[in-house]
Amino acid sequence: MYEHLFWFLGHPEVYIIILPAFGLTSEVLSTMGRKPIFGYKAMVGSLMAIAFLSCIVWGHHMFVTGMNPFLGAVFTFTTLLVAIPSAVKVFNYLATLWRAKIQLTPAMCFAIGLVSLFISGGLTGIILGDSALDINVHDTYFVVAHFHVVMGASAIFGMLAGVYHWFPRMFGRMMNKTLGYVHFWITLIAVYGVFFPMHFIGLGGVPRRYYSNSAYEGFDVFLNINTLITVFAFLAAVAQVIFLFNFVYSIFKGKKAPQNPWHSNTLEWTSPAGPGIHGNWNGPVPTVHRWPYDYSKPGADDDYIPQTVPYSQTKNSNLPGEE
């Protein structure tokens, strides 16, 4: 009963980590791709579906606890259902990127990195969500690899995309782009270098949460892989030092940011640059006339139309959707 109560809390909690990263990624992909989000309503619906389904799948952590096999089958079904809205989100992202005018800023790189990691980690989740398959890899490094790719690394990549994207709004300065690219590539390579080999260690039966596996003769063949994982882990740490330097240095010495460096439509880029003031705007709050994803609208002069621009002030007021 304690385990049921624990995972009833613990499993939705891991989705709480990734859902905000999805929101950040959607904003960055649309802005840097100069395209509206593909299937916006389906994307919002999939977020709500993931949040709901996360509350009824907790038992997949307990397939080997002696739980009734019928109940295990129920949790297998509900767990695999999560793959549907997750696949919808991936399709939304890929379709948004398709034939987009991609601007590969550091924020965009990390947003695309989230998509890559979420696909990689999600595929192994199908194995762990099936009670018959999970028995073979439960409590092994396979679980460690899956979770940290699909939730840990993906959520962090989404967070970093948000930091690079909104840094000019927070501090009125730009982060160094070159250091941002270095940070991204080292981090991406290191993350895959750490967690991809762990899948094979897990398939080999190496258990998680053990102080040392060297006492088991059958696991000696994996020692070199563990060494490789450690090297990539240190490499990932070095990359974060580069990020922290870039972040702190740019706050004080970074290039002054223009009012709207990314040519974004959303409302926050209309507030005064630099440190915030009470209420965000000196005068009245701007009026919103349109949704935030009017990018690359056919017939418009620019590839973005801010939310504060009324339809009547658009050069061609008969643009699609503005009749």
C-alpha positions in Angstrom: 0.0 0.0 0.0 2.9 2.4 0.8 4.4 1.8 -2.7 1.0 2.5 -4.3 0.7 5.8 -2.4 4.3 6.7 -3.2 4.0 6.1 -6.9 0.6 7.7 -7.1 2.4 10.9 -6.1 5.8 10.0 -7.7 4.8 9.3 -11.3 2.7 12.4 -12.0 5.6 14.4 -10.4 8.0 13.4 -13.2 5.6 14.7 -15.8 5.4 18.0 -13.9 9.1 18.3 -14.8 8.7 17.8 -18.5 5.4 19.7 -19.2 6.8 23.2 -18.7 9.8 22.2 -20.9 7.3 21.3 -23.7 5.8 24.8 -23.4 9.1 26.5 -23.6 10.1 24.3 -26.6 6.9 25.1 -28.5 7.5 28.8 -28.1 11.1 28.6 -29.2 10.5 26.3 -32.2 7.7 28.6 -33.5 9.7 31.8 -33.1 13.0 30.5 -34.5 11.3 28.5 -37.2 9.2 31.6 -38.3 6.1 29.4 -38.5 3.0 29.0 -36.5 2.9 25.9 -34.3 1.5 23.0 -36.4 -1.7 21.6 -34.9 -1.9 24.1 -32.1 -5.2 22.7 -30.6 -3.9 19.1 -30.9 -0.7 20.2 -29.1 -2.6 21.8 -26.2 -4.9 18.7 -26.1 -1.9 16.4 -25.9 -0.5 18.3 -23.0 -3.7 18.0 -21.1 -3.9 14.3 -22.0 -0.4 13.6 -20.8 -1.2 15.4 -17.5 -4.3 13.3 -17.0 -2.8 9.9 -18.0 0.2 10.5 -15.7 -2.2 10.1 -12.8 -3.4 6.6 -13.8 -0.2 4.8 -14.8 1.7 4.6 -11.4 1.6 0.8 -11.2 4.1 0.3 -14.0 6.7 0.9 -11.3 5.4 -2.1 -9.5 5.3 -4.9 -12.1 7.7 -7.1 -10.1 6.3 -6.4 -6.6 3.9 -9.3 -6.6 1.0 -7.2 -7.9 -1.9 -9.0 -9.3 -1.1 -9.8 -13.0 -4.5 -8.6 -14.1 -3.8 -5.2 -12.5 -0.4 -5.2 -14.2 -2.2 -5.6 -17.5 -4.4 -2.6 -16.7 -1.4 -0.5 -16.0 0.3 -1.7 -19.1 -2.6 -0.5 -21.1 -2.8 2.9 -19.5 1.0 3.4 -19.7 1.1 2.6 -23.4 -1.8 5.1 -23.9 0.6 7.9 -22.9 2.5 7.1 -26.1 -0.4 8.6 -28.2 -0.4 12.2 -27.0 3.4 12.0 -26.7 3.6 11.0 -30.4 1.2 13.9 -31.2 3.6 16.3 -29.6 6.6 14.9 -31.5 4.6 15.2 -34.7 3.7 18.8 -33.9 7.3 19.6 -33.4 8.6 17.9 -36.5 5.8 19.4 -38.7 6.5 22.9 -37.3 10.2 22.4 -38.3 9.3 21.1 -41.7 10.2 23.6 -44.4 10.6 26.3 -41.7 13.0 29.2 -42.0 15.1 27.8 -39.1 17.3 30.2 -37.2 19.8 28.1 -35.4 20.3 30.2 -32.3 21.5 28.4 -29.1 17.9 28.4 -27.9 16.7 26.7 -31.1 19.5 24.1 -30.8 18.5 23.1 -27.3 14.8 23.0 -28.4 15.6 20.6 -31.2 17.8 18.7 -28.8 14.8 18.2 -26.5 12.8 16.7 -29.5 15.7 14.3 -30.2 16.0 13.2 -26.6 12.3 12.9 -26.1 12.1 10.6 -29.1 15.1 8.5 -28.0 13.9 8.1 -24.4 10.3 7.6 -25.4 11.1 4.5 -27.5 12.6 2.7 -24.5 9.6 3.7 -22.4 7.5 1.4 -24.5 9.6 -1.5 -23.3 9.4 -0.5 -19.7 5.7 0.1 -19.9 5.0 -3.5 -20.9 4.8 -5.8 -17.9 6.2 -8.8 -19.7 9.2 -7.0 -21.0 9.8 -4.9 -17.9 10.5 -8.0 -15.8 13.7 -8.5 -17.7 15.1 -5.0 -17.2 13.4 -3.7 -14.1 15.7 -2.0 -11.6 18.7 -2.2 -14.0 20.6 0.6 -15.7 18.2 0.4 -18.6 15.6 2.2 -16.3 18.2 4.8 -15.3 19.0 5.4 -19.0 15.4 5.7 -20.0 14.3 8.0 -17.3 17.3 10.4 -17.5 17.0 10.7 -21.3 13.2 11.2 -21.6 12.7 13.3 -18.4 15.9 14.5 -16.9 17.9 15.6 -20.0 14.9 16.5 -22.0 13.6 18.8 -19.3 17.0 20.4 -18.8 17.3 21.0 -22.6 13.9 22.7 -22.5 15.0 24.8 -19.6 18.2 25.9 -21.3 16.3 26.7 -24.5 14.2 29.0 -22.4 17.2 30.6 -20.7 18.9 31.4 -24.0 15.7 32.7 -25.5 14.5 35.0 -22.7 17.9 36.1 -21.3 17.7 39.4 -23.3 14.3 40.0 -21.8 15.5 39.3 -18.2 18.7 41.3 -18.3 18.7 43.5 -21.3 21.8 41.9 -22.7 22.7 39.1 -25.2 24.5 35.9 -24.2 27.5 35.0 -26.2 26.4 32.9 -29.2 29.6 31.1 -29.8 29.8 29.9 -26.2 26.2 28.9 -26.5 26.9 26.6 -29.4 29.9 25.1 -27.6 27.7 24.5 -24.6 25.0 22.8 -26.7 27.2 20.5 -28.7 29.3 19.3 -25.8 26.2 18.8 -23.7 24.3 16.9 -26.4 27.3 14.6 -27.1 28.0 14.0 -23.4 24.3 13.2 -22.6 24.1 10.6 -25.3 27.6 9.4 -24.3 26.5 8.9 -20.7 23.0 7.3 -21.2 23.2 5.5 -24.5 25.7 2.9 -23.2 23.6 2.5 -20.1 20.9 0.8 -22.1 23.3 -2.0 -23.0 24.6 -2.4 -19.4 21.0 -2.7 -18.3 20.2 -5.3 -20.9 23.2 -7.2 -19.6 21.6 -7.3 -16.2 23.6 -4.7 -14.2 21.4 -3.5 -11.4 20.9 0.1 -10.4 21.5 1.5 -6.9 24.5 -0.8 -6.2 27.6 0.8 -4.7 29.9 -1.3 -6.9 29.4 -4.1 -9.5 33.0 -5.2 -9.5 32.2 -7.9 -6.9 30.2 -9.7 -9.5 32.5 -11.5 -11.9 29.9 -11.6 -14.7 29.8 -7.8 -14.8 33.5 -7.3 -15.3 32.9 -7.0 -19.0 31.1 -3.7 -18.4 33.8 -2.0 -16.4 35.3 -0.3 -19.5 31.8 1.0 -20.5 31.4 2.4 -17.0 34.7 4.2 -17.4 33.5 5.7 -20.7 30.3 6.8 -19.1 32.3 8.5 -16.3 34.4 10.4 -18.9 31.3 11.7 -20.7 29.8 12.7 -17.3 32.8 14.9 -16.5 32.6 16.3 -20.1 28.9 17.2 -19.4 30.0 19.0 -16.2 32.6 21.0 -18.0 30.0 22.2 -20.5 27.8 23.5 -17.7 30.8 25.5 -16.4 31.0 27.1 -19.8 27.3 27.9 -19.6 27.5 29.4 -16.1 30.4 31.6 -17.2 28.5 32.8 -20.2 25.4 33.5 -18.1 27.2 35.5 -15.4 29.5 37.3 -17.7 26.7 38.3 -20.1 24.7 39.8 -17.3 27.4 42.5 -16.8 29.4 42.5 -20.0 27.1 41.1 -22.7 26.2 43.0 -25.8 23.2 45.3 -25.2 20.0 43.6 -26.4 17.6 45.3 -28.8 13.9 45.6 -27.7 12.9 42.5 -29.6 16.1 40.6 -30.8 14.2 37.5 -32.0 11.4 39.4 -33.8 9.0 37.5 -31.6 5.2 38.2 -31.5 4.5 37.6 -27.8 3.7 40.4 -25.4 6.7 40.3 -23.1 8.9 41.7 -25.9 6.9 45.0 -25.9 7.7 45.8 -22.3 10.7 48.2 -21.5 14.1 46.5 -21.8 16.3 46.0 -18.8 15.2 45.5 -15.2 11.5 45.0 -14.7 9.2 47.5 -13.2 6.0 47.0 -11.2 3.3 46.0 -13.7 5.9 45.5 -16.5 4.7 48.5 -18.5 5.0 52.1 -17.7 1.7 53.0 -19.2 -1.5 51.0 -19.8 -1.2 47.3 -20.5 -1.0 46.7 -24.3 -4.1 45.4 -26.0 -3.9 42.0 -27.6 -5.5 41.7 -31.0 -4.2 38.3 -32.3 -2.8 35.0 -31.3 1.0 34.9 -30.7 2.0 32.7 -33.7 1.4 35.0 -36.7 4.7 34.1 -38.3 5.3 34.1 -42.1 1.7 35.0 -42.9 1.2 35.1 -46.7 0.8 38.7 -47.9 2.4 40.4 -44.9 5.4 42.7 -45.2 7.3 41.0 -42.4 7.5 37.4 -41.2 6.1 38.3 -37.9 3.1 40.3 -36.7 3.1 41.2 -33.0 0.0 40.6 -30.9 -0.4 44.3 -30.3 -0.9 45.1 -34.0 -4.6 45.4 -34.8 -5.9 43.9 -38.0 -6.8 47.3 -39.3 -3.1 48.4 -39.2 -1.9 45.4 -41.2 -0.9 46.7 -44.7 -3.2 44.2 -46.3 -6.1 43.9 -44.0 -7.5 41.0 -46.1 -4.7 38.7 -45.1 -5.9 35.1 -44.5 -7.8 34.9 -41.3 -8.3 38.7 -41.0 -11.4 39.1 -43.1 
